[in-house]
């Protein structure tokens, strides 16, 4: 499962080597931001990337109920990793 890691703050406050390695080994990505504008750009990029990955797999990783009804506010449904393949 890909890890999307985000470093907030200055480089001396973050162990970037470890975070980059974890992201790379999992097939995810690592980004470091220092301000709100950069954070919004990273979230937008991740939203597009994750959406593309879901569509290539033929479905969403997070879904509604088994009966097709949407989840209620605050509810989450996580499928087991095997269901994502």
SULHUPE-V21221 format. One record per backbone hydrogen bond with DSSP energy under -1.0 kcal/mol. NH is the residue of the N-H (numbers start at 1). CO is the residue of the C=O. E is the energy in kcal/mol with one decimal. If there is no record, write none. Layout:
# SULHUPE-V21221
nh=[NH | NH]
co=[CO | CO]
e=[E | E]
This chain:
# SULHUPE-V21221
nh=[5 | 7 | 9 | 13 | 14 | 16 | 19 | 20 | 21 | 22 | 23 | 24 | 25 | 26 | 28 | 29 | 31 | 33 | 39 | 40 | 41 | 42 | 43 | 44 | 45 | 46 | 47 | 48 | 49 | 50 | 51 | 52 | 53 | 54 | 55 | 56 | 57 | 59 | 65 | 68 | 75 | 83 | 84]
co=[29 | 31 | 33 | 10 | 11 | 14 | 15 | 16 | 17 | 18 | 19 | 20 | 21 | 22 | 23 | 3 | 5 | 7 | 35 | 36 | 37 | 38 | 39 | 40 | 41 | 42 | 43 | 44 | 45 | 46 | 47 | 48 | 49 | 50 | 51 | 52 | 53 | 54 | 69 | 65 | 72 | 80 | 81]
e=[-2.6 | -3.0 | -2.4 | -1.7 | -1.3 | -1.5 | -1.9 | -3.0 | -2.1 | -2.6 | -2.2 | -2.6 | -2.8 | -1.4 | -2.4 | -1.2 | -1.9 | -2.8 | -2.0 | -2.4 | -1.8 | -2.3 | -2.5 | -2.2 | -2.4 | -2.9 | -2.4 | -2.0 | -2.6 | -3.1 | -1.9 | -2.2 | -2.1 | -2.3 | -2.1 | -2.0 | -1.5 | -2.4 | -2.5 | -2.0 | -2.5 | -1.3 | -1.4]
